[in-house]
Amino acid sequence: MIKKSLAEKELQDFELVFNSLAHPTRRHILIILHSRGDQITGNIVKRFPDKWPTISRHLRQLEDAGLISVSKKGRQQIYSLDKDRLHSVVNNFLKWF
C-alpha cells in the first residue's frame, strides 16, 4: 500500500470540500445551518422545492465531506454545521498561495 503525502491528503480534502460546495443547494443548506443552528431533516427539506431523497443526497455529500455532522434523537436526524472543518480546509488551501 502506497502512503499518501501530506500534500496529497490536503488535495483530497480540498477536492472533497470544494466539490461539496459546488452545488447551490448544498451551499444553501450550510447557510441554513449557520444562521439557524442545528436542524432536523424535515426543517431543512421544507425549505427547498426538491423532493426528500434529493435533499438527503445533498446532506449525505456534505456529511461525507465533513462539513456537517448528524446525530439521532429518537427517529429524527439532527444536522449540525462543522465550522472548524470548513475553516481548516480553507486555511490550508489559502496557505498554498
C-alpha positions in Angstrom: 0.0 0.0 0.0 1.4 3.4 -1.0 1.2 6.1 1.7 -0.1 9.5 0.6 2.0 12.5 1.2 0.6 15.4 3.3 0.1 17.4 0.1 -1.9 14.6 -1.5 -4.1 14.3 1.6 -4.7 18.1 1.6 -5.5 18.0 -2.1 -8.0 15.2 -1.5 -9.6 17.2 1.3 -9.8 20.3 -1.0 -11.5 18.3 -3.7 -14.0 16.7 -1.3 -14.9 20.0 0.3 -14.9 22.1 -2.9 -17.0 19.5 -4.8 -19.5 19.7 -1.9 -19.6 23.5 -2.2 -20.1 23.4 -5.9 -23.8 22.9 -5.8 -26.0 25.9 -4.8 -28.4 23.7 -2.8 -25.6 22.4 -0.6 -24.3 25.9 0.0 -27.8 26.9 0.9 -28.0 24.1 3.4 -24.8 25.3 5.0 -26.2 28.8 5.3 -29.3 27.5 6.9 -27.3 25.5 9.5 -25.0 28.5 10.1 -27.8 31.0 10.6 -30.4 28.8 12.3 -28.2 26.3 14.2 -28.8 22.6 14.4 -31.8 21.4 12.3 -33.8 18.2 11.9 -34.1 16.8 8.4 -37.7 17.9 7.9 -36.9 21.5 8.7 -34.2 21.5 6.1 -36.2 19.7 3.4 -39.2 22.0 3.7 -37.0 25.0 2.6 -36.5 23.5 -0.9 -38.7 22.6 -3.8 -36.8 19.4 -4.3 -38.1 16.0 -3.0 -36.8 14.5 0.2 -34.5 12.0 -1.5 -32.7 14.7 -3.4 -32.1 16.8 -0.2 -31.0 13.7 1.6 -28.3 13.0 -1.0 -27.1 16.6 -0.6 -27.0 16.2 3.1 -25.0 12.9 2.8 -22.5 14.6 0.4 -21.9 17.4 3.0 -21.6 14.8 5.7 -19.1 12.8 3.7 -17.0 16.0 3.2 -17.1 16.5 7.0 -18.9 19.9 6.6 -21.8 18.7 8.7 -22.4 16.1 11.3 -25.6 14.1 12.1 -26.8 12.8 15.3 -30.0 10.9 16.1 -32.6 11.7 18.7 -35.3 9.1 18.6 -36.3 8.8 14.9 -35.1 12.3 14.0 -31.8 13.1 12.5 -30.3 16.4 13.6 -27.7 18.1 11.4 -25.0 20.4 12.6 -22.5 22.6 10.8 -18.8 21.8 11.4 -17.3 25.3 11.1 -13.9 24.1 12.2 -13.6 21.6 9.3 -14.6 24.3 6.7 -12.1 26.8 8.2 -9.3 24.2 8.4 -9.7 23.2 4.7 -10.0 26.8 3.5 -7.0 27.9 5.6 -4.9 25.0 4.2 -5.9 25.9 0.7 -5.0 29.6 1.2 -1.6 28.8 2.6 -0.7 27.4 -0.8 -0.9 30.8 -2.3 
